[in-house]
Amino acid sequence: MSREGVPADAPLWRPPAARVAASQLAGFYHSLVHSGALPDRPYNYATLHRFSVEEPSAFWAAVWRWCGVIGEWPPASPVVRHAERMAPPDPVLGPTWFPEARLNFAENLLRFRDARRALVSWTEAGRLEALTYAELADAVAAMAAALQRVGVGPGDRVVGFLPNTVHAVIAMLGAASLGATWSSCSPDFGVNGVLDRFGQVAPRVLVVADGYRYGGKRHDCLERTRGIVAAIDAIEHVVVVPLLEQLGGTRGDLAGLRGGVWWDDFVRPAKDARGAPPEPQDTTARSHEHHTPSAAPAATVTSATTFPRFPFDHPLYIMYSSGTTGLPKCMVHGAGGTLLQHLKEHQLHTDLTRDDTIFYFSTCGWMMWNWLVSALATGATVVLYDGAPMAPALRPGRGEEAPGPDLLWQMAEEEGITVFGTSAKYLALAEKEGLRPRHT
């Protein structure tokens, strides 16, 4: 028992009953009751959890339908083959999930094409830029066309040595829309750390920034990029984001960088060929061919972009182990499994909707970046932050230092963040600094 007489394992907070009843998780539960998959009883989390474990085929089929996956899934096809073998998948032994389904990961994240905010990018200097869903879709289409123009296609690797800004998201979605595989590292990695990872995957295109800001200081990336490119013969093109210029400085120098080209010059031919983007629309038309539950979030599709669709397990991401025992191990994540798991976690676990603004403190080298970006499929606003979590920030145009420790809480207030993701270490530091965001 605690000093207040409350059991030590008592929950800190319980949601009101009305909030539980209105949650997407409860709605999903009742959809299973309506379909006959669960008995007609009041919502009970333990019952739903047991169903997900004991009836995996029925559970994941219901997640596909409820979350409105855009793709082709023949109604008579199996959800999983060799489900008796619940282990890392083997090409012959299985398990093989949704073996006859086809989808495009980027198409699902770009299902909305309206004037709502999609991405908001912050650095230590405050808000850097923002894109609507319509603007994001157009930027991704231009990047995809540019990548296709230089020969990138299914199975090729496109990698990012990038800060956590909108360019990382655009490059990833541009690659994914073509069926290429994306991998990324944080720009604070040294040359050897990057080579230990990208050296194993033989990327054709490397997307980098000329520099970034951390802890109030600007850091150059181009010298390390030259070392990376010199060591990986497979790299044909290096697309450079002029981030230092966006941060109020001057562009770096691409001299001596094999295949180096500025981002705008890389995508400009594709933009010129596409012409002006269509006017943003705000409708609720859905666009997928299999099972559309009325309770699922609506999708808006107004772009003429055609997305090729690939098998459910088509390689989407390459992520890495920590590298504490030898070289980092490459872990390939399939498009369908990543999408379905993230949709489940966002909509059922986090109760995320189009009215939410979500943030997670992460770099592009951690899997939580991939998780955060998938929130676009739900239509929420995704806030990206690059920089030190508690560093002093120079406000553009003010010439003054802003309070450092509470920068992320300032960001949360200004952007109306409703889901704030961070680490226990950050919360401990905030406590040590005496921050009380609820009162300030």
C-alpha positions as CSV (number, residue, x, y, z in Angstrom):
1,M,0.0,0.0,0.0
2,S,1.2,3.5,-0.7
3,R,1.3,6.3,2.0
4,E,-2.1,7.5,0.8
5,G,-3.7,4.1,1.3
6,V,-4.0,3.5,-2.4
7,P,-2.7,0.1,-3.7
8,A,0.6,0.6,-5.5
9,D,-0.7,-1.2,-8.6
10,A,-3.9,0.9,-8.9
11,P,-4.3,2.6,-12.3
12,L,-3.4,6.3,-12.3
13,W,-6.4,7.1,-14.4
14,R,-9.5,5.4,-15.8
15,P,-11.4,6.8,-18.8
16,P,-15.1,7.7,-18.2
17,A,-17.5,5.0,-19.3
18,A,-18.9,7.3,-22.0
19,R,-15.4,7.7,-23.5
20,V,-14.9,3.9,-23.5
21,A,-18.2,3.3,-25.2
22,A,-17.4,5.9,-27.9
23,S,-13.9,4.5,-28.6
24,Q,-13.0,2.9,-31.9
25,L,-12.0,-0.2,-29.9
26,A,-15.5,-0.6,-28.5
27,G,-16.9,0.1,-32.0
28,F,-14.6,-2.6,-33.4
29,Y,-15.8,-5.0,-30.7
30,H,-19.5,-4.4,-31.5
31,S,-18.8,-4.9,-35.2
32,L,-17.5,-8.4,-34.4
33,V,-20.7,-9.0,-32.4
34,H,-22.8,-7.8,-35.3
35,S,-20.9,-10.2,-37.7
36,G,-21.4,-13.1,-35.4
37,A,-17.7,-13.5,-34.6
38,L,-18.3,-12.7,-30.9
39,P,-21.3,-13.5,-28.7
40,D,-23.8,-10.7,-28.1
41,R,-22.4,-9.4,-24.8
42,P,-21.3,-6.0,-23.4
43,Y,-17.9,-4.8,-24.5
44,N,-15.1,-6.6,-22.6
45,Y,-11.4,-6.2,-23.4
46,A,-10.4,-9.6,-22.1
47,T,-12.9,-11.2,-24.5
48,L,-11.5,-9.3,-27.5
49,H,-7.9,-10.1,-26.6
50,R,-8.8,-13.8,-26.2
51,F,-10.5,-13.8,-29.6
52,S,-7.4,-12.1,-31.3
53,V,-5.2,-14.9,-29.9
54,E,-7.5,-17.9,-30.5
55,E,-8.9,-16.8,-33.9
56,P,-6.1,-14.9,-35.7
57,S,-7.6,-15.3,-39.2
58,A,-10.9,-13.9,-38.2
59,F,-9.3,-11.2,-36.1
60,W,-7.0,-9.9,-38.8
61,A,-9.7,-10.1,-41.5
62,A,-11.8,-7.9,-39.2
63,V,-8.9,-5.4,-38.7
64,W,-8.5,-5.2,-42.5
65,R,-12.2,-4.4,-42.9
66,W,-12.6,-2.0,-40.0
67,C,-9.5,0.0,-40.8
68,G,-10.4,0.3,-44.5
69,V,-7.3,-1.0,-46.1
70,I,-7.1,0.1,-49.7
71,G,-6.2,-2.9,-51.8
72,E,-7.3,-6.1,-53.5
73,W,-8.2,-9.0,-51.4
74,P,-10.4,-11.7,-53.1
75,P,-13.3,-12.5,-50.7
76,A,-12.7,-16.3,-51.0
77,S,-9.0,-16.2,-50.4
78,P,-7.4,-17.2,-47.1
79,V,-6.2,-14.8,-44.5
80,V,-3.2,-17.0,-43.6
81,R,-1.7,-20.2,-44.7
82,H,0.1,-22.5,-42.3
83,A,-1.2,-20.6,-39.3
84,E,-0.3,-23.6,-37.1
85,R,3.3,-22.4,-37.4
86,M,3.4,-19.1,-35.5
87,A,7.1,-18.3,-36.0
88,P,9.3,-16.1,-38.1
89,P,7.9,-16.7,-41.7
90,D,9.5,-19.3,-43.9
91,P,8.9,-19.2,-47.7
92,V,7.7,-22.8,-47.7
93,L,6.6,-23.6,-44.1
94,G,4.9,-20.2,-43.5
95,P,3.0,-18.7,-42.0
96,T,2.0,-16.6,-45.1
97,W,-0.5,-13.8,-44.4
98,F,-3.0,-12.6,-47.0
99,P,-1.3,-14.6,-49.7
100,E,-3.6,-13.4,-52.5
101,A,-3.9,-9.7,-51.4
102,R,-2.2,-6.8,-53.2
103,L,-1.8,-3.3,-52.0
104,N,0.5,-0.2,-52.1
105,F,1.6,1.2,-48.8
106,A,1.9,4.7,-50.1
107,E,-1.6,4.6,-51.5
108,N,-3.0,3.9,-48.1
109,L,-1.1,6.7,-46.4
110,L,-2.1,9.1,-49.2
111,R,-5.8,8.3,-49.2
112,F,-6.7,11.8,-48.2
113,R,-6.3,14.7,-50.7
114,D,-7.8,17.7,-48.9
115,A,-6.7,21.0,-47.3
116,R,-6.3,19.6,-43.8
117,R,-2.8,19.6,-42.3
118,A,-0.9,16.4,-43.0
119,L,2.7,17.2,-41.8
120,V,4.0,20.0,-39.5
121,S,7.8,20.2,-39.2
122,W,9.6,21.8,-36.2
123,T,13.2,22.3,-35.3
124,E,14.9,24.1,-32.4
125,A,14.0,27.3,-34.2
126,G,10.3,26.7,-34.0
127,R,8.0,25.7,-36.9
128,L,9.9,25.1,-40.1
129,E,7.1,24.3,-42.6
130,A,3.7,22.5,-43.0
131,L,2.0,20.6,-45.8
132,T,-1.7,19.8,-46.3
133,Y,-2.7,16.4,-47.5
134,A,-3.2,17.7,-51.0
135,E,0.3,19.3,-51.0
136,L,1.9,16.1,-49.6
137,A,0.3,14.0,-52.3
138,D,1.6,16.3,-55.0
139,A,5.1,16.4,-53.5
140,V,5.2,12.6,-53.2
141,A,4.0,12.2,-56.8
142,A,6.8,14.5,-58.0
143,M,9.4,12.5,-56.0
144,A,8.1,9.2,-57.3
145,A,8.2,10.4,-60.9
146,A,11.8,11.7,-60.4
147,L,12.9,8.3,-58.9
148,Q,11.2,6.5,-61.7
149,R,12.9,8.7,-64.3
150,V,16.3,7.6,-63.0
151,G,15.3,3.9,-63.1
152,V,14.1,3.1,-59.6
153,G,11.5,0.3,-59.4
154,P,10.3,-2.6,-57.3
155,G,13.0,-4.1,-55.2
156,D,15.5,-1.2,-55.5
157,R,16.7,0.4,-52.3
158,V,16.3,4.1,-51.6
159,V,17.9,5.3,-48.3
160,G,17.8,8.5,-46.3
161,F,20.6,10.0,-44.2
162,L,18.2,12.6,-43.0
163,P,16.9,14.8,-40.2
164,N,13.3,14.3,-39.2
165,T,11.6,16.8,-41.6
166,V,9.0,16.6,-44.3
167,H,11.6,15.6,-46.9
168,A,12.2,12.3,-45.2
169,V,8.5,11.4,-45.3
170,I,8.2,12.6,-49.0
171,A,11.2,10.5,-50.0
172,M,10.0,7.4,-48.2
173,L,6.5,7.6,-49.7
174,G,7.9,8.3,-53.2
175,A,10.0,5.2,-53.0
176,A,7.2,3.1,-51.5
177,S,4.8,4.2,-54.2
178,L,7.1,2.5,-56.8
179,G,7.6,-0.6,-54.7
180,A,11.1,0.3,-53.8
181,T,12.4,-0.4,-50.3
182,W,13.2,2.4,-47.9
183,S,15.8,2.5,-45.1
184,S,17.1,5.5,-43.1
185,C,19.7,6.6,-40.5
186,S,19.9,9.6,-38.3
187,P,22.3,12.3,-39.5
188,D,24.2,12.2,-36.2
189,F,25.7,8.8,-37.3
190,G,29.3,8.7,-38.3
191,V,30.5,7.4,-41.6
192,N,31.2,3.9,-40.2
193,G,27.9,3.7,-38.5
194,V,26.1,4.5,-41.8
195,L,28.3,2.1,-43.8
196,D,27.6,-0.7,-41.4
197,R,23.9,-0.3,-42.3
198,F,23.6,1.0,-45.9
199,G,26.7,-0.9,-47.0
200,Q,24.7,-4.1,-46.6
201,V,21.7,-3.1,-48.7
202,A,23.3,-1.6,-51.8
203,P,21.1,1.5,-52.3
204,R,20.7,3.1,-55.7
205,V,19.6,6.5,-54.4
206,L,20.8,8.3,-51.2
207,V,18.7,11.2,-49.9
208,V,20.6,13.5,-47.5
209,A,20.5,17.0,-46.0
210,D,23.4,19.3,-46.3
211,G,23.3,19.8,-42.6
212,Y,21.0,20.1,-39.5
213,R,20.8,22.0,-36.2
214,Y,21.2,20.3,-32.8
215,G,21.8,21.9,-29.4
216,G,21.9,25.4,-30.9
217,K,24.7,24.5,-33.4
218,R,24.7,23.8,-37.1
219,H,26.2,20.5,-38.2
220,D,27.5,19.7,-41.7
221,C,26.5,16.4,-43.3
222,L,28.2,16.7,-46.7
223,E,31.7,15.7,-45.7
224,R,30.4,12.5,-44.2
225,T,28.2,12.0,-47.2
226,R,31.2,12.1,-49.5
227,G,32.8,9.3,-47.4
228,I,29.6,7.2,-47.6
229,V,29.3,7.6,-51.4
230,A,33.0,6.8,-51.9
231,A,32.6,3.5,-50.1
232,I,29.3,2.3,-51.6
233,D,29.6,1.8,-55.4
234,A,25.9,1.0,-55.8
235,I,24.9,4.6,-55.1
236,E,24.0,6.3,-58.4
237,H,22.2,9.5,-57.2
238,V,22.6,11.6,-54.1
239,V,19.6,14.0,-53.6
240,V,20.5,16.8,-51.2
241,V,18.0,18.8,-49.2
242,P,19.2,22.4,-48.6
243,L,18.2,22.4,-45.0
244,L,20.9,24.8,-43.8
245,E,19.4,27.4,-46.1
246,Q,15.9,26.8,-44.6
247,L,17.4,27.3,-41.2
248,G,18.7,30.7,-42.2
249,G,22.2,29.8,-43.3
250,T,23.8,29.2,-46.7
251,R,23.7,26.0,-48.8
252,G,26.5,23.6,-48.6
253,D,28.9,22.8,-51.4
254,L,28.2,19.7,-53.6
255,A,31.7,19.8,-55.2
256,G,33.2,16.3,-55.2
257,L,30.0,14.6,-54.3
258,R,29.5,11.9,-56.9
259,G,25.9,12.0,-58.3
260,G,25.0,14.9,-56.1
261,V,22.0,17.1,-57.0
262,W,19.9,19.5,-55.1
263,W,16.4,18.2,-54.2
264,D,14.6,20.9,-56.2
265,D,16.7,20.2,-59.3
266,F,16.0,16.4,-58.9
267,V,12.2,16.8,-58.7
268,R,11.7,19.8,-61.0
269,P,11.5,17.9,-64.3
270,A,8.8,15.7,-62.8
271,K,6.9,18.7,-61.5
272,D,7.1,20.4,-64.9
273,A,5.8,17.3,-66.6
274,R,2.9,17.0,-64.2
275,G,1.8,20.6,-64.4
276,A,-0.2,22.3,-61.7
277,P,-1.7,20.0,-59.0
278,P,-5.5,19.7,-58.9
279,E,-7.5,21.8,-56.6
280,P,-7.8,20.2,-53.1
281,Q,-11.1,18.5,-52.5
282,D,-12.7,17.5,-49.2
283,T,-15.1,14.6,-49.7
284,T,-15.7,11.3,-48.0
285,A,-15.6,8.9,-50.9
286,R,-13.9,5.6,-50.2
287,S,-11.6,3.8,-52.6
288,H,-11.0,0.1,-51.9
289,E,-12.4,-3.0,-53.3
290,H,-13.1,-5.2,-50.3
291,H,-15.5,-4.9,-47.4
292,T,-16.3,-1.3,-46.4
293,P,-17.6,-0.9,-42.9
294,S,-19.6,2.3,-42.4
295,A,-17.9,2.9,-39.0
296,A,-14.4,3.0,-40.4
297,P,-12.7,6.3,-41.2
298,A,-13.6,7.7,-44.6
299,A,-11.0,8.1,-47.4
300,T,-10.7,10.9,-49.9
301,V,-9.2,10.1,-53.2
302,T,-9.1,12.8,-55.8
303,S,-5.7,12.5,-57.4
304,A,-5.1,10.9,-60.8
305,T,-2.0,9.2,-59.5
306,T,-2.1,5.4,-60.2
307,F,-0.4,3.2,-57.6
308,P,0.9,-0.2,-58.7
309,R,-0.1,-2.8,-56.1
310,F,2.2,-5.5,-54.8
311,P,1.9,-8.7,-52.7
312,F,1.1,-8.3,-49.0
313,D,4.6,-9.2,-48.0
314,H,6.4,-7.0,-50.5
315,P,9.5,-5.5,-48.8
316,L,8.8,-2.0,-47.5
317,Y,11.4,-1.1,-44.9
318,I,14.8,-2.3,-43.9
319,M,15.5,-1.6,-40.2
320,Y,18.5,-2.6,-38.1
321,S,19.4,-4.1,-34.8
322,S,21.6,-2.0,-32.5
323,G,24.9,-3.5,-33.7
324,T,26.2,-4.2,-30.2
325,T,27.2,-7.8,-31.3
326,G,28.9,-7.4,-34.7
327,L,27.3,-5.6,-37.7
328,P,23.7,-4.4,-37.3
329,K,21.3,-7.1,-38.5
330,C,19.1,-6.1,-41.4
331,M,15.4,-6.7,-40.7
332,V,13.0,-6.5,-43.6
333,H,9.4,-5.4,-42.9
334,G,6.7,-6.2,-45.4
335,A,4.3,-3.5,-46.6
336,G,1.0,-5.3,-45.7
337,G,2.1,-6.4,-42.2
338,T,3.5,-3.0,-41.4
339,L,0.4,-1.2,-42.6
340,L,-2.1,-3.5,-40.8
341,Q,-0.2,-3.5,-37.5
342,H,0.1,0.2,-37.5
343,L,-3.5,0.8,-38.4
344,K,-4.5,-1.5,-35.6
345,E,-2.3,0.3,-33.1
346,H,-3.3,3.8,-34.2
347,Q,-7.1,3.3,-34.5
348,L,-7.8,0.6,-31.9
349,H,-5.0,1.1,-29.3
350,T,-4.5,4.9,-29.6
351,D,-8.1,5.8,-30.8
352,L,-6.6,8.1,-33.4
353,T,-8.9,10.0,-35.7
354,R,-8.7,12.8,-38.3
355,D,-9.3,15.3,-35.5
356,D,-6.1,14.3,-33.7
357,T,-2.6,15.8,-34.0
358,I,0.1,13.2,-33.1
359,F,3.7,13.6,-32.2
360,Y,6.5,11.2,-31.2
361,F,10.0,12.3,-30.3
362,S,12.1,10.2,-32.6
363,T,14.8,10.4,-35.3
364,C,14.6,8.7,-38.7
365,G,16.9,6.0,-37.3
366,W,14.4,4.6,-34.8
367,M,11.4,2.4,-35.7
368,M,9.0,4.9,-33.9
369,W,9.5,7.2,-36.9
370,N,8.0,4.6,-39.2
371,W,5.2,4.1,-36.7
372,L,4.5,7.8,-36.5
373,V,4.4,8.4,-40.2
374,S,1.8,5.6,-40.6
375,A,-0.7,7.9,-38.8
376,L,-1.2,9.6,-42.2
377,A,-3.4,6.6,-43.1
378,T,-5.8,7.6,-40.4
379,G,-5.9,11.2,-41.6
380,A,-4.4,12.7,-38.4
381,T,-1.9,15.6,-38.5
382,V,1.6,14.3,-37.9
383,V,4.1,16.7,-36.1
384,L,7.8,16.1,-36.8
385,Y,10.6,17.5,-34.6
386,D,14.3,17.5,-35.3
387,G,16.7,18.8,-32.7
388,A,17.6,18.5,-29.1
389,P,14.5,18.0,-26.9
390,M,15.6,20.6,-24.4
391,A,18.1,22.8,-26.2
392,P,17.8,26.6,-26.3
393,A,16.0,27.7,-29.6
394,L,16.7,30.8,-31.5
395,R,13.4,32.1,-32.8
396,P,13.6,33.3,-36.4
397,G,13.5,37.0,-36.7
398,R,13.6,37.7,-33.0
399,G,17.3,37.3,-32.3
400,E,16.6,36.0,-28.8
401,E,16.9,32.7,-27.0
402,A,13.6,31.0,-26.2
403,P,13.3,28.9,-23.0
404,G,15.0,25.6,-23.8
405,P,13.6,22.9,-21.4
406,D,9.9,23.3,-22.3
407,L,10.3,23.6,-26.1
408,L,8.4,20.4,-26.9
409,W,5.6,21.5,-24.5
410,Q,5.4,24.9,-26.3
411,M,5.2,23.0,-29.6
412,A,2.4,20.8,-28.2
413,E,0.4,23.9,-27.2
414,E,0.9,25.8,-30.4
415,E,0.1,22.8,-32.7
416,G,-2.7,21.4,-30.5
417,I,-1.1,18.0,-30.1
418,T,-3.5,15.4,-28.7
419,V,-1.2,12.4,-28.7
420,F,2.3,13.1,-27.3
421,G,4.8,10.3,-27.6
422,T,8.2,10.4,-25.8
423,S,10.6,8.3,-23.7
424,A,10.8,7.7,-20.0
425,K,14.2,9.4,-20.1
426,Y,12.7,12.7,-21.4
427,L,10.0,12.6,-18.8
428,A,12.6,12.1,-16.1
429,L,14.6,15.1,-17.5
430,A,11.4,17.2,-17.6
431,E,10.8,16.3,-13.9
432,K,14.4,17.2,-13.0
433,E,13.9,20.6,-14.7
434,G,10.8,21.2,-12.6
435,L,8.6,21.5,-15.7
436,R,4.8,21.5,-15.0
437,P,3.2,21.8,-18.5
438,R,-0.3,21.4,-17.1
439,H,0.2,24.7,-15.1
440,T,2.2,26.6,-17.7
